[in-house]
């Protein structure tokens, strides 16, 4: 596994303000936690957790880039596929160069994200025969959120109070059956093919990148994670921990621990992000 990250200084208080302050730049803090799990002997997940303050004195941007990849294809191929996906994605996107721009067009940024995924897809096809990987990425630029997704890793947008939603849709067989009304969400949880994906990096048939954009209107949180977390930790408990008034590193580590306490049947990767 290749892990790209940057240490984030602890935050003394997780209490977020009720609204953004006019004229004040957004603050982004993030923490990454991973575990091999309890039943696997190697790590096939890879992740990226990067926070930048970028620009000149006249034009200062806050940028956060967060991504998780869950490799498939066996010990060597899965590990290589996920690390290849993350490395080629970030090198193509080039967040440092991106931050030098004076302005950002949402459509253009989404196209840039999609192209970075396509480069990552080709790299996996070229270098990891028989391997594949999910890839889910969130890019925060000032008060805008851009995201791209292939597979069944997830991105959650969590309001400090009230609603939370999954911004990504699982590209899995059981999710398609749920969408078609052929099985219920409860049946999907125990379906024998729940981990079968119909779309992933490394697959050629039907490859397509889901991209999206959303303005961040109020302070809140993001969660980027692999199915080793969301498959074992219920959404209600996940959101409860994300909103806790504790250090962000503690919240990320606690989510990993909960997944292990629930059986740890897969590699676990979670990135928790606060923005305010």
N, C-alpha and C positions, 0 to 999 in steps of 0.2 A: 504493500500500500504506500502511496505517496500522499502525504497530508500537507496541505498548504494552509497556513494560518498566521495570525498575528495576535499576540497577547493583548488583552484588553484590561485596563486598570479597573479594579473593583469599584463598584458604585456603592456609596455608603447608604443610600436610601432609594428603594425602588418605587416610592410613591410618585406617580406621574401627574403633571398638571392636567387640569380639565380641558384645556385648549392650548393651541399654539399661540405664542406671543407674536403679535404683529411686528414684522421687521426683524425678528430674531431668527438666526439660522437654526435649522433642526439639529438636534444632538442624537447620534446613533451609538449605541453600545451593544456589544454582542459577546456571546460565549459559546464555545463548541465543546461537546462531550461525546466520547465514543467508547464502546465496549465490544469486545469480540463475542460477548454472550457466554452462555453456559454450556452450549452443546456443539459449538464450532471450535475448530482448532486453529483457525486462521482468519484474518480480516480481509473481506472483499469489498468493504465500503471505502470510499475516499470522500474528502470534504474540503471546502474552501470557506474561510471566514476572514473577511478583510474589511477594515474600516479606514477611510482616508479623509483627511481634510485637504482639499486640493484647490489650487488656483492662485491668483495674484492678490495683492492687497485690495484692489478694486473689485475683484470678482472671486468670491470664495465659495466653494461648493463642498457640501458634506456628501460623501459617497460611501455606501456600504454594498459589498458584493458577497453573497452567501450561496453556496451550492452544495448539494449532496448527490452522490452517485453510488448505486448499489450494483456491484459487479455480478455477472452470471457466467457459468461455463466451467466450473471447477476451480480447484485451488489456484493454479497459476493463471488461467485465463480470466477468471473473475476479478482477481486482484489487478491484473494488468489492464483489463478493460476499463475499470472504474478510474484508475489513476490516469490512463491515457485520455479518457473523456474529460476529466477535470483539467488536466494540464493544457490540452489543446483548446478547450473552451476559454480559459482565462487568458492564454497567450493571444488568442484571436481577438477577444473582446478588448484587452489592454485597458483596464480601468484607470491607470495613471494617465494615459494619453487621453482617454475619454473625459477625464476631469478638467483638462485644459481648455475645453470648449467654453465659449462665452454663453451659448444658449443651447437648449436641447429640444428637439422636435420629437414628440412621443412616437409618431409613426416611424421616424428614422431610427430611433433607439430600438424599437421592437424588431425592425428589419436587421439591425446590427446583432441583436441577441440571437435571432433565428439563424443568421449566417454563422455565428460562432458555434451553434449547435450542429449545423451541417458540417463544419470543419471537424468537429469532434466525432461526428458519425463516421466520416470518411477515414479518420485516423484509426478508429476502432476496427473498421472493416479491413484496413490495410495491414494492421500490425497484430491483431488478436483474432486469429482464425478460430472460429467456433465459439468466440466469447461475445458477451454483450453487457450492457449496463443501462440502468436508468440514469437520468440526469434531470435534476430540478434546480433552478437558479432564480434568485431574487436579487434585483439591482435597485437600490435606493439612491436616488439623486435628489438632494434637497428634500422637497415634500412630495416627490413622485415615486411610485413603485412600479417597476417593470418586472415581468417574470416570464420564464420560458420553461417548458416541461415536456419530458418524454418518459413514460414508464409508470411506476406506482409509488415513487417517493412523493412527498407531499409538501405543500406550502399552505400554512394557516395564517390568516390575518385576524388578530385578536384585539378587540376594543378593550380599553381599560374597564369600562362598564358596559354591560349589555351584550351585543351580538359578537359572534365569532363565526368565521366561515372558512371552508377549504377553497382556495383559489384554483387548485388543480383538480383534474379528473383522472382517476386511475385508469390506465390503459391495460386493464386486466380483463380476462374472460368473464369472471364473475360480475364485475362492475357493468359490463355490457349486458349480461343477463338481467341484472337488476334494472338497468335503464329500459330494457325491453319489457319489463314486468313479468319475466318468466320465473324469477325467484325473488324472495324478499331479502332485505338487508340482513336479517337474522340468519337466513339460510346461507347467505354469502359468507358469513363468518366461519362456517364449518364445512364449506364446499371443498371437496378433495382437490379441485383445480384452482383454488383461490390465488395461488402464486404464479399462474400461467399468464404471461403477458402477450398481447397481440401487437404491441408496439414498444420498441426499445432501440437504443443505439446498438449497432451490430446486426440488426435485422434489416433486410432490404425491402421486403414486401410491405407496402402501406406506410412507409416511414413518413412521418409528418411531425412538425414541432408545433405545440400549442404555445401561443404567446399572448400576453395580456398587459394591460396598463390600468393603474388606478391611482388617483390622488389620495394622499394621506391627509385627511381633513382634521383629525384629532390625534393626540398622542395614543400610543398603543404598543402592540408587540407583533412580531412575526415568529413563526416556527417553521424551520425547514428540517425535514427528517425522513429517514428511510422507513420501510415497513417493519423493520425490527423494533421500532418504537410504537408506531400507531397501531400495529397489529396486535400488540399486547397490552398497551395502556389505553384505557377508554378515553374518549374525547372529553368527557366531563372532567375527569381527573387531570388530564393533560392541561386543559385550560385553567383549572384551579391552581395548579402549580405555577404556570406561566405568570399568573397575575399576583402571586404572593409577594409580600413586602420583604424580600430577602435578596441577598447578593445574586446577580445574574448568573455567575458561575455556579453557585449552589443550586439554582433552579435547574440548570442544564444537567448537572451531575445527578440530581435527584430523579430526573426523568429517566436517565439511563439505569439507575438503580431499580426503579419501579419495573422497568421492562425485564430486568434480570430476576427480580422477585416474582414476576409472573411466569417465569420459566426460561427466559433468555434463550429462546429457540433460534435466534438469528443474530447476525451482527447488528449493532445499534449505533446510529448516528443521529444527533440532534443539535441544531443550532437555535439558540434563543436570542432574539433581537428586541431591544427596547428602542423606541424612537419617541422623542419629545422635544 
